[in-house]
Amino acid sequence: MKKTALITGGSRGIGFGIAKALAKEGYNLAINGVRDESGAAEALNELRELGAEVVYCQGSIADAADREAVIEKAYSVFGQINLLVNNAGIAPRTRLDLLETTVENYQEVMTTNLEGPFFFTQAIGKRMAHAKQNNHAFEAAIIFVTSISATVASINRGEYCISKAGLAMTNLLFAVRMAEYNIPVYEIRPGIIATDMTSKVQEKYDNLFQSGIALQPRWGTPEDVGKAVASLTRGDFPYSTGQVIGVDGGMLIDRL
């Protein structure tokens, strides 16, 4: 029986790179997104061409009812989820200085980037634990996609940094909790990745790469992140639950 992965934000950007990598690994895919299915049709068809059975589960992870609907649809189609990839996230609608940002900005980012993944993981983690108790051969894992912003301070999008720092701790918490069921939990921490989100500040990052911000002087790609996720799901890190895998071109290495 093929394994199933549920990927939030899986029809574009980093999530789509992850979805393609997992399709190549033989996973069936439950793809979550907020767009209508017609808007994601091209991406879904590309995944099917890679051999995956794909179901689209529309909904916002920031909304409790949507989270429940996404989970119910995925389980009704596939019967089980072996891998949860918490990838969906947003940047603040407006980049504002730390002294000027609004309650609305803060709450929207935190609800989507932190509260949503926490309770989404809680709900699916319960199901994974139950499946493991009933069948010790059941294999499962959970991955959080965070950002270098978990530790790198950006004062014009502080709410985003706080959300990713909180998600990094969420990884540790669930790694501890799910260890009882031998279900590993990991964090993937991307650097500067070429996506719709970063396209708005392309010139800024182009200049930073030219000035040596990363040891590997290029933009990261969604495929770079996908390869890291695929490696984790193959079991290449069987004794590393809770660990952080950086996909940042060596950006965060301290240098003199």
Backbone torsions as a table, in degrees:
resi	resn	phi	psi	omega
1	MET	NA	129.5	-179.4
2	LYS	-68.9	144.9	175.9
3	LYS	-77.1	158.2	-179.6
4	THR	-121.3	135.5	174.1
5	ALA	-115.0	137.6	172.3
6	LEU	-108.8	121.4	-176.1
7	ILE	-119.9	118.0	176.0
8	THR	-80.1	140.3	-175.8
9	GLY	62.4	38.3	-169.6
10	GLY	-91.8	4.5	-176.2
11	SER	-104.5	3.6	179.5
12	ARG	-156.8	162.3	173.7
13	GLY	57.4	-139.0	-178.4
14	ILE	-60.0	-40.7	-179.3
15	GLY	-60.2	-38.1	179.0
16	PHE	-70.1	-37.4	174.9
17	GLY	-60.7	-40.2	176.6
18	ILE	-65.8	-44.3	-179.3
19	ALA	-59.9	-43.0	179.2
20	LYS	-63.1	-42.3	179.4
21	ALA	-63.1	-40.5	-178.7
22	LEU	-73.6	-33.0	174.5
23	ALA	-60.7	-41.0	178.8
24	LYS	-68.1	-24.3	177.2
25	GLU	-83.5	-2.3	176.3
26	GLY	96.2	13.5	179.2
27	TYR	-82.0	146.3	159.1
28	ASN	-83.9	155.5	-167.9
29	LEU	-129.9	129.7	166.2
30	ALA	-104.0	111.7	-175.1
31	ILE	-103.5	120.7	177.3
32	ASN	-100.1	141.6	174.3
33	GLY	-162.9	166.9	-179.2
34	VAL	-93.6	-17.1	179.4
35	ARG	-70.8	158.3	168.4
36	ASP	-59.8	152.3	-178.3
37	GLU	-58.8	-33.3	179.7
38	SER	-61.8	-33.6	179.2
39	GLY	-71.6	-21.1	179.8
40	ALA	-103.7	4.7	-170.6
41	ALA	-58.4	-41.6	-177.9
42	GLU	-61.9	-45.4	179.1
43	ALA	-64.9	-42.9	-179.4
44	LEU	-63.1	-40.4	179.1
45	ASN	-65.8	-37.4	177.9
46	GLU	-63.1	-38.7	178.3
47	LEU	-67.2	-39.3	178.4
48	ARG	-65.2	-35.4	177.9
49	GLU	-65.1	-21.0	176.3
50	LEU	-84.8	0.2	174.1
51	GLY	102.9	3.1	-177.9
52	ALA	-89.8	143.5	164.3
53	GLU	-81.0	130.1	-171.7
54	VAL	-127.8	134.0	171.1
55	VAL	-125.6	137.6	179.6
56	TYR	-96.9	128.4	-177.4
57	CYS	-118.7	92.2	-176.2
58	GLN	-73.2	141.3	175.9
59	GLY	156.3	158.9	178.0
60	SER	-97.6	127.5	178.6
61	ILE	-69.4	-10.9	176.9
62	ALA	-77.2	-12.4	-175.9
63	ASP	-110.4	126.4	-174.7
64	ALA	-61.2	-43.3	-179.8
65	ALA	-65.7	-38.4	177.6
66	ASP	-64.8	-41.7	179.2
67	ARG	-58.4	-45.3	-179.7
68	GLU	-63.5	-40.6	-179.4
69	ALA	-66.2	-39.8	178.2
70	VAL	-62.1	-46.6	-179.0
71	ILE	-63.9	-44.6	-178.8
72	GLU	-62.8	-40.5	-179.9
73	LYS	-65.8	-44.3	-179.3
74	ALA	-61.6	-44.6	-179.1
75	TYR	-71.8	-32.5	-179.7
76	SER	-67.7	-30.7	-179.8
77	VAL	-84.2	-45.8	-171.1
78	PHE	-105.3	-18.1	177.6
79	GLY	84.1	-23.6	179.9
80	GLN	-157.0	157.1	172.3
81	ILE	-122.6	119.9	179.4
82	ASN	-93.8	-24.9	-177.2
83	LEU	-141.1	126.9	172.6
84	LEU	-109.5	124.1	175.2
85	VAL	-113.5	107.9	177.8
86	ASN	-84.5	94.0	-175.2
87	ASN	-113.3	-30.0	-173.0
88	ALA	-59.8	138.2	177.3
89	GLY	-168.8	162.2	-179.9
90	ILE	-130.5	155.1	168.4
91	ALA	-91.2	161.6	175.6
92	PRO	-60.4	143.3	179.7
93	ARG	-58.2	-35.8	178.2
94	THR	-131.6	127.5	176.4
95	ARG	-77.2	113.4	-178.2
96	LEU	-124.1	146.9	176.2
97	ASP	-57.1	149.6	-177.3
98	LEU	-53.9	-31.9	-179.5
99	LEU	-83.4	-4.9	-175.7
100	GLU	-121.2	-12.4	-174.4
101	THR	-64.2	156.6	-170.8
102	THR	-105.1	162.1	174.6
103	VAL	-59.9	-40.0	-179.1
104	GLU	-63.2	-45.6	176.2
105	ASN	-56.3	-50.8	-176.5
106	TYR	-60.6	-49.8	-175.1
107	GLN	-65.9	-39.7	-179.5
108	GLU	-63.5	-45.1	-179.6
109	VAL	-66.9	-45.1	-177.1
110	MET	-67.3	-37.6	179.9
111	THR	-65.2	-41.8	-178.4
112	THR	-77.1	-44.1	-170.6
113	ASN	-87.0	-21.0	-174.3
114	LEU	-127.1	-55.9	-179.8
115	GLU	-62.2	-45.6	-179.3
116	GLY	-58.5	-55.6	179.0
117	PRO	-60.3	-34.6	179.6
118	PHE	-60.6	-52.7	-176.0
119	PHE	-76.2	-26.7	173.4
120	PHE	-64.0	-45.1	179.5
121	THR	-68.2	-37.9	177.4
122	GLN	-57.9	-47.2	-177.1
123	ALA	-66.0	-44.9	-178.7
124	ILE	-75.7	-33.8	176.9
125	GLY	-59.8	-38.4	176.5
126	LYS	-60.9	-44.1	-179.9
127	ARG	-66.8	-40.3	177.5
128	MET	-62.9	-43.2	179.8
129	ALA	-62.6	-42.6	179.0
130	HIS	-62.7	-43.2	179.5
131	ALA	-63.2	-39.6	-179.5
132	LYS	-67.2	-38.2	178.9
133	GLN	-65.4	-34.6	-179.5
134	ASN	-84.0	-19.9	-177.5
135	ASN	-151.3	101.2	-175.3
136	HIS	-65.0	-17.1	178.4
137	ALA	-81.9	-9.7	179.6
138	PHE	-63.5	131.2	-179.0
139	GLU	-110.1	134.7	-179.1
140	ALA	-150.4	158.8	175.9
141	ALA	-158.2	159.3	179.4
142	ILE	-131.1	136.0	179.3
143	ILE	-129.3	133.4	173.0
144	PHE	-106.7	127.0	173.7
145	VAL	-97.1	114.0	-177.3
146	THR	-108.2	-124.1	-177.0
147	SER	-174.7	156.6	170.6
148	ILE	-59.2	-17.9	177.7
149	SER	-67.9	-6.0	172.5
150	ALA	-64.7	-24.7	-179.8
151	THR	-129.8	-15.4	-179.2
152	VAL	-97.0	119.6	-174.6
153	ALA	-81.8	127.0	174.0
154	SER	-122.4	106.8	-170.5
155	ILE	-74.7	-7.6	175.5
156	ASN	-98.8	9.1	171.2
157	ARG	-155.2	54.2	-175.6
158	GLY	-60.3	-37.7	-179.1
159	GLU	-62.5	-34.3	177.5
160	TYR	-66.3	-45.2	179.5
161	CYS	-61.0	-43.6	179.7
162	ILE	-62.7	-41.1	-179.6
163	SER	-63.3	-39.9	-178.1
164	LYS	-74.8	-33.8	174.5
165	ALA	-64.3	-40.9	176.7
166	GLY	-64.2	-37.5	179.5
167	LEU	-68.1	-32.7	175.7
168	ALA	-62.2	-40.6	175.8
169	MET	-69.3	-34.5	176.7
170	THR	-59.5	-38.4	174.9
171	ASN	-57.6	-46.7	-178.8
172	LEU	-65.1	-42.0	-178.9
173	LEU	-62.2	-46.9	-179.1
174	PHE	-72.0	-29.1	174.7
175	ALA	-61.2	-42.1	178.0
176	VAL	-66.2	-45.4	-174.8
177	ARG	-69.8	-38.4	-174.8
178	MET	-85.3	-6.9	179.9
179	ALA	-61.2	-31.6	177.7
180	GLU	-56.5	-28.8	-177.4
181	TYR	-104.7	9.2	-178.8
182	ASN	57.1	42.0	176.5
183	ILE	-112.0	109.1	-176.9
184	PRO	-74.4	151.9	179.4
185	VAL	-131.6	135.8	-176.3
186	TYR	-135.3	160.5	172.5
187	GLU	-119.4	129.0	169.7
188	ILE	-102.4	126.8	-175.5
189	ARG	-117.8	89.8	-179.0
190	PRO	-71.3	155.3	172.6
191	GLY	-95.4	-129.4	-178.7
192	ILE	-87.0	105.7	-174.3
193	ILE	-112.9	137.8	-179.5
194	ALA	-74.9	103.0	179.1
195	THR	-142.1	178.1	175.2
196	ASP	-58.1	-37.4	-176.5
197	MET	-64.0	-40.9	-176.4
198	THR	-88.5	-11.8	-178.3
199	SER	-62.3	-25.7	-179.0
200	LYS	-70.7	-18.5	-179.8
201	VAL	-125.2	34.8	-175.6
202	GLN	-60.3	-45.1	-177.4
203	GLU	-61.1	-40.6	178.5
204	LYS	-58.0	-48.1	-176.8
205	TYR	-75.0	-32.0	173.6
206	ASP	-56.7	-44.9	-179.6
207	ASN	-66.1	-38.1	179.4
208	LEU	-65.9	-39.0	176.8
209	PHE	-63.8	-40.2	179.2
210	GLN	-64.1	-29.1	-179.6
211	SER	-89.6	3.0	172.4
212	GLY	92.0	27.6	-177.8
213	ILE	-61.6	-30.7	180.0
214	ALA	-123.1	150.5	178.8
215	LEU	-66.5	-35.9	175.0
216	GLN	-97.3	106.9	-166.0
217	PRO	-81.5	63.7	176.8
218	ARG	-152.5	161.7	171.8
219	TRP	-65.1	143.4	168.2
220	GLY	-76.9	161.9	-179.3
221	THR	-123.8	157.8	173.6
222	PRO	-56.4	-31.2	178.8
223	GLU	-66.6	-33.4	175.7
224	ASP	-60.4	-43.2	179.7
225	VAL	-69.4	-40.5	178.9
226	GLY	-58.6	-40.3	179.4
227	LYS	-64.8	-37.0	178.2
228	ALA	-66.1	-43.1	178.0
229	VAL	-62.6	-43.9	-179.7
230	ALA	-59.5	-39.5	179.6
231	SER	-63.8	-41.5	177.9
232	LEU	-63.7	-40.4	-176.0
233	THR	-74.1	-20.8	175.7
234	ARG	-74.5	-11.3	-177.4
235	GLY	87.1	21.9	-179.1
236	ASP	-71.8	-13.0	178.1
237	PHE	-126.5	67.4	-171.7
238	PRO	-74.1	-14.0	-174.5
239	TYR	-123.7	38.6	-171.6
240	SER	-136.2	28.7	-178.7
241	THR	-57.7	141.4	179.2
242	GLY	86.8	-5.2	-173.6
243	GLN	-81.9	159.6	179.4
244	VAL	-103.5	127.5	175.3
245	ILE	-106.4	112.1	179.9
246	GLY	-82.8	133.3	174.8
247	VAL	-125.9	74.4	-169.3
248	ASP	-138.0	13.1	177.9
249	GLY	64.0	24.6	-179.6
250	GLY	77.5	19.8	-174.8
251	MET	-62.9	-34.9	-171.8
252	LEU	-95.8	11.6	175.7
253	ILE	-74.9	126.0	177.3
254	ASP	-66.4	134.8	-178.7
255	ARG	-134.9	150.6	176.5
256	LEU	-103.4	NA	NA
